């Protein structure tokens, strides 16, 4: 079962992911490839962290 603290942390990760997505789109439109690549890396790190958190929160039998 997922803990309240994990839910709060997931919520923060999702908010950060949403902000990073907006910045990624802005960087793409401005052709700022350095920021684009940084945001892409950040998004991938956040997705990995979310997956790890959800996998670790599963009930083990």
N, CA and C of each residue as an Amber inpcrd file, in Angstrom:
protein
   183
   0.8500000  -1.1870000   0.0000000   0.0000000   0.0000000   0.0000000
   0.8920000   1.2450000   0.0000000   0.4760000   2.2280000  -0.7510000
   1.2630000   3.4560000  -0.8550000   0.9950000   4.3460000   0.3660000
   2.0560000   4.9340000   0.8840000   1.9550000   5.7720000   2.0860000
   1.5590000   7.1940000   1.7080000   1.0260000   7.9000000   2.6820000
   0.6200000   9.2880000   2.4870000   1.8090000  10.1350000   2.0290000
   2.9820000   9.9040000   2.6100000   4.1820000  10.6570000   2.2510000
   4.5440000  10.4140000   0.7850000   4.3750000   9.1640000   0.3410000
   4.6750000   8.8310000  -1.0490000   3.7020000   9.5210000  -2.0050000
   2.4500000   9.6050000  -1.5990000   1.4450000  10.2870000  -2.4270000
   1.7880000  11.7730000  -2.5480000   2.1960000  12.3670000  -1.4420000
   2.5650000  13.7780000  -1.4640000   3.7930000  13.9900000  -2.3580000
   4.7680000  13.0790000  -2.2610000   5.9650000  13.1760000  -3.0800000
   5.6210000  12.9790000  -4.5600000   4.7390000  12.0180000  -4.8530000
   4.2900000  11.8070000  -6.2300000   3.6020000  13.0560000  -6.7780000
   2.7960000  13.6860000  -5.9710000   2.1110000  14.9080000  -6.3640000
   3.1230000  15.9880000  -6.7490000   4.1620000  16.1310000  -5.9460000
   5.1990000  17.1220000  -6.2390000   5.9460000  16.7670000  -7.5280000
   6.2210000  15.4860000  -7.7150000   6.9010000  15.0480000  -8.9380000
   6.0490000  15.3520000 -10.1700000   4.7500000  15.1120000 -10.0720000
   3.8540000  15.3760000 -11.2070000   3.8100000  16.8720000 -11.5130000
   3.7510000  17.7010000 -10.5000000   3.7520000  19.1560000 -10.7150000
   5.0430000  19.6040000 -11.3940000   6.1580000  19.0560000 -10.9400000
   7.4480000  19.3900000 -11.5390000   7.5080000  18.8980000 -12.9770000
   6.9560000  17.7370000 -13.2140000   6.9080000  17.1720000 -14.5650000
   6.0960000  18.0780000 -15.4950000   4.9870000  18.5780000 -15.0230000
   4.1530000  19.4730000 -15.8230000   4.8960000  20.7650000 -16.1630000
   5.6060000  21.3370000 -15.1870000   6.3820000  22.5610000 -15.4300000
   7.5100000  22.2970000 -16.4140000   8.1710000  21.1670000 -16.2670000
   9.2670000  20.8190000 -17.1720000   8.7560000  20.6390000 -18.5960000
   7.5600000  20.0820000 -18.7290000   6.9760000  19.8960000 -20.0560000
   6.7290000  21.2430000 -20.7290000   6.2190000  22.2060000 -19.9770000
   5.9900000  23.5400000 -20.5330000   7.3000000  24.1840000 -20.9650000
   8.3190000  24.0510000 -20.1230000   9.6260000  24.6240000 -20.4620000
  10.2360000  23.9090000 -21.6690000  10.0070000  22.6230000 -21.7800000
  10.4810000  21.8610000 -22.9350000   9.8450000  22.4120000 -24.2170000
   8.5470000  22.6360000 -24.1830000   7.8430000  23.1770000 -25.3520000
   8.3500000  24.5740000 -25.7060000   8.5530000  25.4090000 -24.6790000
   9.0670000  26.7600000 -24.9200000  10.4560000  26.7100000 -25.5490000
  11.3050000  25.8570000 -25.0220000  12.6640000  25.7310000 -25.5470000
  12.6260000  25.2500000 -26.9950000  11.7240000  24.3350000 -27.2930000
  11.5990000  23.8310000 -28.6630000  11.1720000  24.9600000 -29.6140000
  10.1760000  25.7250000 -29.1860000   9.6870000  26.8270000 -30.0150000
  10.7720000  27.8780000 -30.2500000  11.6130000  28.1090000 -29.2350000
  12.6820000  29.1110000 -29.3340000  13.9580000  28.5360000 -29.9490000
  13.9260000  27.2470000 -30.2310000  15.0930000  26.5360000 -30.7590000
  16.2970000  26.6470000 -29.8230000  16.0110000  26.6150000 -28.5250000
  17.0610000  26.6220000 -27.5070000  17.3370000  25.1710000 -27.1250000
  18.2580000  24.5730000 -27.8360000  18.4810000  23.1400000 -27.7080000
  19.1410000  22.7400000 -26.3990000  19.8880000  23.6560000 -25.7940000
  20.5040000  23.3440000 -24.4980000  19.4270000  23.1730000 -23.4220000
  18.5230000  24.1180000 -23.3400000  17.4240000  24.0170000 -22.3660000
  16.5170000  22.8420000 -22.7290000  16.2710000  22.6590000 -24.0140000
  15.4470000  21.5340000 -24.4620000  16.0230000  20.2150000 -23.9590000
  17.3180000  20.0090000 -24.1540000  17.9600000  18.7700000 -23.7160000
  17.9590000  18.6350000 -22.1960000  18.1490000  19.7440000 -21.4960000
  18.1090000  19.7080000 -20.0280000  16.7220000  19.3140000 -19.5240000
  15.6860000  19.8690000 -20.1300000  14.3220000  19.5460000 -19.7220000
  13.9820000  18.1020000 -20.0660000  14.4640000  17.6490000 -21.2160000
  14.2210000  16.2590000 -21.6130000  14.8540000  15.3050000 -20.5920000
  16.0730000  15.6150000 -20.1690000  16.7500000  14.7780000 -19.1660000
  15.9930000  14.8120000 -17.8370000  15.5530000  16.0070000 -17.4450000
  14.8100000  16.1420000 -16.1940000  13.5180000  15.3330000 -16.2450000
  12.8010000  15.4110000 -17.3550000  11.5570000  14.6610000 -17.5060000
  11.8170000  13.1640000 -17.3910000  12.8680000  12.6950000 -18.0150000
  13.1950000  11.2700000 -17.9510000  13.5650000  10.8540000 -16.5230000
  14.2840000  11.7100000 -15.7970000  14.6350000  11.4140000 -14.4060000
  13.3910000  11.3510000 -13.5290000  12.4730000  12.2760000 -13.7390000
  11.2410000  12.2920000 -12.9530000  10.4040000  11.0540000 -13.2520000
  10.2980000  10.6980000 -14.5310000   9.5400000   9.4980000 -14.8890000
  10.1410000   8.2570000 -14.2410000  11.4570000   8.1830000 -14.2250000
  12.1360000   7.0440000 -13.5930000  11.8390000   7.0180000 -12.0930000
  11.8940000   8.1760000 -11.4500000  11.6330000   8.2560000 -10.0120000
  10.1950000   7.8530000  -9.7010000   9.2500000   8.2810000 -10.5200000
   7.8470000   7.9050000 -10.3210000   7.6900000   6.3920000 -10.4440000
   8.2990000   5.8140000 -11.4630000   8.2200000   4.3620000 -11.6520000
   8.8180000   3.6190000 -10.4630000   9.9760000   4.0650000  -9.9990000
  10.6130000   3.4210000  -8.8480000   9.7250000   3.5030000  -7.6150000
   9.1580000   4.6650000  -7.3880000   8.3060000   4.8590000  -6.2180000
   7.0770000   3.9670000  -6.2770000   6.4570000   3.8950000  -7.4420000
   5.2660000   3.0560000  -7.5850000   5.6210000   1.5690000  -7.4760000
   6.7220000   1.1600000  -8.0470000   7.1380000  -0.2360000  -7.9680000
   7.4950000  -0.6220000  -6.5310000   8.1160000   0.2740000  -5.7980000
   8.4820000  -0.0110000  -4.4190000   7.2900000   0.0160000  -3.4760000
   6.2060000   0.6290000  -3.9050000   5.0280000   0.7520000  -3.0560000
   4.0440000  -0.4030000  -3.2350000   4.2990000  -1.2570000  -4.1780000
   3.3880000  -2.3980000  -4.3920000   3.4420000  -3.3470000  -3.2090000
   2.2950000  -3.9370000  -2.9380000   2.2100000  -4.9060000  -1.8580000
   2.8920000  -6.1920000  -2.3320000   3.7840000  -6.7070000  -1.5310000
   4.4980000  -7.9260000  -1.8680000   3.8530000  -9.1040000  -1.1480000
   3.6340000 -10.2060000  -1.8510000   3.0210000 -11.3980000  -1.2710000
   4.0470000 -12.4830000  -1.1230000
